[in-house]
Amino acid sequence: MSRMPAQLPLGVGLRDDATFNNYYVSSANASLVEYFTRQLEPNAEPFLYLWGAPGSGRSHLLQAACNAASDADKRALYLPLADLGHFPPLMLEEIERLDIVAIDDLEYVVGRKRWEEALFHAFNRLRDAGKALVIASSSPPRQLDVVLPDLASRLTWGVTFHLHPLDDAERLGALKLRAKVRGMQLPDDVGRYILHRGPRDLNELCRALETLDQASLSAKRKLTIPFVKSALNW
């Protein structure tokens, strides 16, 4: 089934590869992933707040939730405020018509009166309509410098999760999972080489995997350390 989320404002779209199936679930993050996958079920928690450092997988989970909702014929909207926060918050109007709204990078609009008021009213409308909302930020809600007291209060409702960073063994597991989903066999020694020589950011590493996938298909080569060196110029 093709994913057809609600009309996204200003050309913002979802990554097709952001799914729950290719998200590496560490033991520390298992409970939050369970909440995400069940959020649209009856009697599930309608409001989730997720915080973690950049590159910890926040955006992947939010987009995975929207992709899963679309696959279930639900209407979803993903709003990355790092890209949209400099616009007026008009995209929050009538969002209660949707089934799930995922607001990413909340910290980019904190302290801006118009945005804070719009978020407060949007929260209330979604709650009254019985719809799902997930918000992600780099900080827990009580550490954000929110000016509007009512919004600060709303952000502490629901369930708050800290997205814990992966250790090196888990990063290798995440890389191997992404490779497997793409139909690639990533030996441990090659994976460790990529982790050692590549960027720390997991999203950047996954983009490197895309390059390797295309290069290996073109050259009809398996992934080896010499091939990775050649394909990525490392």
C-alpha positions as CSV (number, residue, x, y, z in Angstrom):
1,M,0.0,0.0,0.0
2,S,1.4,3.4,-0.9
3,R,1.7,5.9,1.9
4,M,-0.5,8.9,1.5
5,P,-0.2,11.1,4.5
6,A,-2.3,14.3,4.9
7,Q,-1.3,17.2,2.6
8,L,2.0,18.4,4.1
9,P,2.7,22.1,4.2
10,L,5.5,23.7,2.3
11,G,6.7,20.6,0.6
12,V,7.6,18.7,3.7
13,G,7.5,15.0,3.2
14,L,8.2,11.7,5.0
15,R,11.2,9.5,4.4
16,D,9.9,6.1,3.0
17,D,12.8,4.4,4.8
18,A,11.7,5.7,8.3
19,T,9.8,2.7,9.6
20,F,9.6,0.8,12.8
21,N,11.0,-2.3,11.0
22,N,14.3,-0.7,10.4
23,Y,14.6,1.1,13.8
24,Y,17.1,-0.6,16.0
25,V,15.5,-1.2,19.4
26,S,18.0,-1.2,22.3
27,S,17.0,-2.5,25.7
28,A,16.9,1.0,27.1
29,N,14.5,2.2,24.4
30,A,12.2,-0.8,24.1
31,S,9.3,0.5,26.1
32,L,9.1,3.8,24.2
33,V,9.0,2.0,20.8
34,E,6.1,-0.2,22.2
35,Y,4.2,3.0,23.1
36,F,4.8,4.4,19.6
37,T,3.6,1.3,17.8
38,R,0.4,1.1,19.8
39,Q,-0.4,4.8,19.9
40,L,-3.3,4.6,17.5
41,E,-4.9,1.6,19.2
42,P,-8.0,2.1,21.3
43,N,-7.3,3.2,24.9
44,A,-3.7,3.9,24.1
45,E,-1.9,6.9,25.5
46,P,-2.8,9.8,23.1
47,F,0.1,12.1,24.0
48,L,3.8,11.1,23.9
49,Y,6.8,13.4,24.5
50,L,10.2,12.2,23.3
51,W,13.5,13.9,24.0
52,G,17.1,13.1,23.2
53,A,20.2,14.4,21.7
54,P,20.4,15.2,17.9
55,G,21.0,12.1,15.9
56,S,19.5,9.8,18.6
57,G,16.6,8.7,16.3
58,R,13.9,11.1,17.3
59,S,12.9,12.1,13.8
60,H,13.0,8.5,12.6
61,L,10.5,7.4,15.2
62,L,8.2,10.3,14.5
63,Q,8.2,9.7,10.8
64,A,7.8,6.0,11.4
65,A,4.7,6.7,13.4
66,C,3.3,8.7,10.6
67,N,4.2,6.1,7.9
68,A,2.6,3.4,10.1
69,A,-0.6,5.5,10.4
70,S,-0.8,6.1,6.7
71,D,-0.3,2.3,6.0
72,A,-3.4,1.8,8.3
73,D,-5.4,4.3,6.3
74,K,-5.1,7.0,9.0
75,R,-4.3,10.6,8.3
76,A,-0.9,11.8,9.6
77,L,1.1,15.0,9.7
78,Y,4.8,15.4,10.4
79,L,6.0,18.9,11.2
80,P,9.8,19.4,11.6
81,L,10.0,22.8,13.3
82,A,13.7,23.1,12.5
83,D,12.5,23.6,8.9
84,L,9.1,25.2,9.5
85,G,9.5,27.2,12.7
86,H,10.4,30.4,10.9
87,F,7.0,30.4,9.2
88,P,3.8,31.5,11.0
89,P,2.1,28.5,12.7
90,L,-0.7,28.4,10.2
91,M,-0.1,24.7,9.6
92,L,-1.5,24.0,13.0
93,E,-5.0,25.1,12.0
94,E,-7.6,22.3,11.9
95,I,-5.1,19.6,12.6
96,E,-7.7,18.0,14.8
97,R,-9.1,16.5,11.6
98,L,-6.0,14.3,11.4
99,D,-5.5,11.0,13.3
100,I,-1.9,11.7,14.5
101,V,0.3,14.7,14.5
102,A,4.0,14.5,15.0
103,I,5.8,17.7,15.9
104,D,9.6,17.5,15.8
105,D,12.3,20.0,17.0
106,L,10.0,21.8,19.5
107,E,13.0,23.7,20.9
108,Y,13.1,25.8,17.7
109,V,9.9,27.7,18.5
110,V,10.0,27.8,22.3
111,G,9.8,31.4,23.6
112,R,7.9,32.7,20.6
113,K,4.5,33.9,21.7
114,R,2.6,33.2,18.6
115,W,3.9,29.7,18.2
116,E,3.4,28.8,21.9
117,E,-0.2,30.0,21.8
118,A,-0.9,28.1,18.6
119,L,0.6,24.9,20.0
120,F,-1.4,25.3,23.2
121,H,-4.7,25.6,21.3
122,A,-3.7,22.8,18.9
123,F,-3.0,20.5,21.9
124,N,-6.4,21.2,23.3
125,R,-8.2,20.6,20.0
126,L,-6.4,17.3,19.4
127,R,-7.2,16.2,23.0
128,D,-10.9,17.1,22.7
129,A,-11.1,15.3,19.4
130,G,-9.5,12.2,20.8
131,K,-6.6,12.3,18.4
132,A,-2.9,11.3,18.9
133,L,0.0,13.7,19.3
134,V,3.7,13.1,19.6
135,I,6.2,15.8,20.3
136,A,10.0,15.5,20.1
137,S,12.7,17.9,21.5
138,S,16.3,18.0,22.6
139,S,15.3,18.6,26.2
140,P,12.7,17.2,28.7
141,P,9.6,19.4,29.0
142,R,10.5,20.9,32.3
143,Q,13.8,22.1,31.0
144,L,12.4,24.0,28.1
145,D,12.2,27.8,28.5
146,V,8.5,27.9,27.7
147,V,6.9,31.3,28.3
148,L,3.2,30.3,28.3
149,P,2.5,28.6,31.6
150,D,-0.5,26.7,30.1
151,L,1.6,25.2,27.3
152,A,4.3,24.3,29.8
153,S,1.7,22.4,31.8
154,R,0.3,20.6,28.7
155,L,3.8,19.4,27.8
156,T,4.0,17.4,31.0
157,W,0.8,15.5,30.3
158,G,0.9,12.1,28.8
159,V,4.1,10.0,28.9
160,T,7.6,11.4,28.5
161,F,10.5,9.3,27.2
162,H,14.2,9.9,27.1
163,L,15.7,8.4,23.9
164,H,19.0,7.0,25.2
165,P,21.9,7.1,22.8
166,L,23.3,3.8,21.5
167,D,26.6,2.4,22.6
168,D,29.2,1.2,20.0
169,A,27.8,-2.4,20.0
170,E,24.3,-1.1,19.5
171,R,25.4,1.3,16.8
172,L,26.9,-1.7,15.0
173,G,23.6,-3.6,15.4
174,A,21.7,-0.6,14.1
175,L,24.0,-0.4,11.0
176,K,23.6,-4.2,10.3
177,L,19.8,-3.9,10.6
178,R,19.7,-1.1,8.1
179,A,21.9,-3.0,5.8
180,K,19.8,-6.1,6.1
181,V,16.6,-4.2,5.3
182,R,18.3,-2.9,2.1
183,G,19.2,-6.5,1.2
184,M,22.9,-6.1,2.0
185,Q,25.2,-8.4,4.0
186,L,27.3,-6.3,6.3
187,P,30.1,-8.3,8.0
188,D,31.1,-7.3,11.5
189,D,34.6,-6.2,10.5
190,V,33.3,-4.0,7.7
191,G,30.6,-2.5,10.0
192,R,33.2,-1.7,12.7
193,Y,35.4,-0.1,10.0
194,I,32.5,2.1,8.9
195,L,31.8,3.1,12.5
196,H,35.5,3.8,13.2
197,R,36.1,5.8,10.0
198,G,32.7,7.4,9.4
199,P,30.8,10.2,11.1
200,R,29.3,9.7,14.6
201,D,25.8,10.7,13.4
202,L,23.8,7.5,12.7
203,N,21.8,9.3,10.0
204,E,25.0,10.1,8.1
205,L,26.2,6.5,8.5
206,C,22.9,5.3,7.0
207,R,23.4,7.7,4.1
208,A,26.8,6.1,3.6
209,L,25.0,2.7,3.5
210,E,22.8,4.0,0.7
211,T,26.0,5.0,-1.3
212,L,27.5,1.5,-0.6
213,D,24.3,-0.2,-1.7
214,Q,24.3,1.6,-5.0
215,A,28.0,1.1,-5.5
216,S,27.9,-2.6,-4.7
217,L,24.9,-3.2,-7.1
218,S,26.7,-1.4,-9.8
219,A,30.0,-3.1,-9.4
220,K,28.4,-6.5,-8.4
221,R,30.7,-6.6,-5.4
222,K,30.2,-7.7,-1.8
223,L,30.9,-5.3,1.0
224,T,34.6,-5.6,2.1
225,I,36.9,-3.1,3.7
226,P,38.8,-2.4,0.5
227,F,35.6,-1.9,-1.4
228,V,34.2,0.4,1.3
229,K,37.4,2.5,1.2
230,S,37.1,2.8,-2.6
231,A,33.4,3.5,-2.7
232,L,33.4,6.1,0.1
233,N,36.9,7.5,-0.4
234,W,37.8,6.9,3.2
